[in-house]
Amino acid sequence: MTSVAGREAQAGSGEDRLIATYFAPLARHPGAFGLLDDAAALTPPPGCDIVLKTDAIIGGVHFLADDPAADVARKALRVNLSDLAAKGAAPAGFLLALAVPPSIGGDWLADFSRGLASDIEAYDCPLLGGDTDRSPGPVMVSIAAIGVLPQGTMVRRNGARPGDRVAVTGTIGDAAIGLRLRREPTLAERWRLAHRLCEHLIRRYRLPEPRNVLAAAVRGHAGATIDVSDGLAGDLAKLCRASGVSARIACARVPLSEGARQALAAEPELIEAVLTGGDDYEIVCAAAPARLDALRAAASEAGVALTDIGEIVAGDEPPQFLDPEGRPLAFAQPSYSHF
Amino acid sequence: MTSVAGREAQAGSGEDRLIATYFAPLARHPGAFGLLDDAAALTPPPGCDIVLKTDAIIGGVHFLADDPAADVARKALRVNLSDLAAKGAAPAGFLLALAVPPSIGGDWLADFSRGLASDIEAYDCPLLGGDTDRSPGPVMVSIAAIGVLPQGTMVRRNGARPGDRVAVTGTIGDAAIGLRLRREPTLAERWRLAHRLCEHLIRRYRLPEPRNVLAAAVRGHAGATIDVSDGLAGDLAKLCRASGVSARIACARVPLSEGARQALAAEPELIEAVLTGGDDYEIVCAAAPARLDALRAAASEAGVALTDIGEIVAGDEPPQFLDPEGRPLAFAQPSYSHF
């Protein structure tokens, strides 16, 4: 804590003390002014565009009430970082609006700020400003993330062309299966999942791993991208609609973790949850075949798997997910939706 | 609604339809991409800094559950615009994170988006992106506002010097009195307030009037500024702490509306609510005496009152608010605080 923040903590209101104790120590960017001004100031690098994104997470909706506060903080930041990664932008900082019910005390806030601090460092994304409120409702964490990239280079959803390959980072479906395990622990036995595989799947729900290390590679090689937050099927459908194309995806090529593969073997119907459940925070992209090797090499160098799962085709129907016999799957609900 | 948004509305999820119906039509800035991408892109004007601010408002905390949705939207935007104004920045756009309980339907959302549309135009502050969620709690509107100003010219809280004059825009205390009237309508009779004065006071609570027309003047002439959101006493105390100074304010010079003056005449104890109640969204600033006339002239040209209420003095005690006999007032709670 800086001495100014310390003075503020003594002199100000309860809200000032809370900010000085838990958040000012995180705000080391000079433009955050130690959270002691009305707003932050950023000098954008010359020739750059600013990329802007906001996503909120709410207790009981996007995370469970007993999730560790450190993970809640990190998830709130990471779901926004994932969008920056998909668009090819480097993180420049973020604003935090936090509303907490009266039941939330200092321990929770201390844990929350510890989690935030570790991701601020891990993703080099400084806290620039924020707002804290008491709320009669659940915890709500609303983050606005600011990214930068060379002018005019943001990777859009609308650049996919027939003939492009469709590739996805990491593994798909872990979070959807992890959430089921979290809610119904007996499923682990039914699916014959070892403890470590359960832990991996649940962790993938609780703490996304956005692919910010791939931002430059995505910008250099992908024609269209979207981050997978509402499910691969629904998000790829959005990319296809924006591009005026369709896609054919081989379900068997969709990358699965060991735990997801075992769960799916025990209960094949889980394929719908895997493809539509969401919370993956991977990047799905369309890339010209000639660019795919370079993209895969960059991913491999960054330690991230990148898997070719199908192709962009002409047409305006939703992407088809084909089973091993070439039959398209039908989904009851193709995408997570709040409404 | 654009044809692409129309198509999205037919093809997508309930959330896509909601965005396409109520929000995409507002997102006319080219960098908002019709809300059909993961993020927005802004090209900052050369030689400019980006000013960033987030503030959330919550039903039952910052507004009342039966406030018109259009006013809720406008208040959410305006409390952020007020910070940009105080810092001397011109609005460049905003991000909106909206969480609504299941009881909120299409009528409310339509009214909300109408209110937002009118302020987007009035303040020339485009909607750049957003996030909509169902929430088990109250309505929560979290906005992140982005402003621009010439590099290095953001007006800070920490530039006040002994000898500076303290000036404030508009009138102070209306919102605090308006909120009391809203909660306890019989007070109107006790204070002998005409209907139109009550309406004015209540409206000042429901719908702030941020002083964005003064941004350039503030930047040109003020040494230190803060927007008055938590009460004049508390916010001026923050400015003084940041600047390492104190202040002496003449209560009799604090500008009051006709309604506030009448209420105060009927109930002198209201002076504490006037000075500490908050929700004013005026600008209080410290300016060298030689700059005050220019600042006042610019304000007058913009149709905004600017009143000299006292002076910055050396010292590190909180600002003193002096009654007509020169005695300092003591406040039970000098500033609104959520914690």
Interface residues (C-beta under 8 A of the other chain):
Chain A: V4 R7 E8 A11 G12 S13 G14 E15 D16 R17 L18 F33 L36 D37 D38 A39 A40 A41 L42 T43 P44 P46 C48 D49 I50 V51 L52 K53 T54 D55 A56 I58 G60 V61 H62 D83 L84 A86 K87 A89 G93 L95 L96 A97 A99 L128 G129 G130 D131 T132 D133 R134 S135 P136 G137 P138 M140 S142 A144 I146 G147 Q151 G152 M154 R156 R157 N158 T225 I226 D227 D230 G234 A237 K238 R241 A242 P318 P334 S335 Y336 S337 H338 F339
Chain B: V4 R7 E8 A11 G12 S13 G14 E15 D16 R17 L18 F33 L36 D37 D38 A39 A40 A41 L42 T43 P44 P46 C48 D49 I50 V51 L52 K53 T54 D55 A56 I58 G60 V61 H62 D83 L84 A86 K87 A89 G93 L95 L96 A97 A99 L128 G129 G130 D131 T132 D133 R134 S135 P136 G137 P138 M140 S142 A144 I146 G147 Q151 G152 M154 R156 R157 N158 T225 I226 D227 D230 G234 A237 K238 R241 A242 P318 P334 S335 Y336 S337 H338 F339
